[in-house]
């Protein structure tokens, strides 16, 4: 009798262990899924905030410079008949990003120098961002892609109402031509003026 009781208890313990392991695996999966959703939501919110800030800065540039936009290397030529490779788009995006950041920083420094003592001026337009996003020469989204300035709408990239400039992020997949997860400044409530 003792032998049969011992083997039954041993088998029951193995089943309990198996069930416990399965429950833990399910719980870890749920925790990881929740963490990924929170991270994605946080990245989305930060990117939208940056896009809104860029729109306000460009609006100021546009108004201050006689309704002219800065010369920025285009991501895609307006009348380009072919779709570019993603690697070329990434290279174009880096040049585009550096151009508009340089223009906005110059405008910011000019406006900050007028009537402000140097000790009270902010260090830079995005000085509060982590170095992984902003290195004073380029600005990236939380997924590592450069944020891009579009002086006008483009059917492959984005179509704001009217002929407006906008900023956008390639989103979590880091692909500029997959519009489903791209984030656009014109989706925000920030008013964006018409480009010339």
Secondary structure, DSSP 8 states (H G I E B T S, - for coil): -HHHHHHHHHHHHHHHHHHHHHHHHHHHHHHHHHHHHHHHHHHHHHHHHHHHHHHHHHHHHHHHTTS-------SS-TT--S---HHHHHHHHHHHHHHHHHHHHHHHHHHHHSS--GGGS-S-TTTTS-TTTB-SS-BB-TTS-B-EEESS-BTTTB--SSSB-EEEE-TTTT-TT-GGG-EEGGGSS----B--
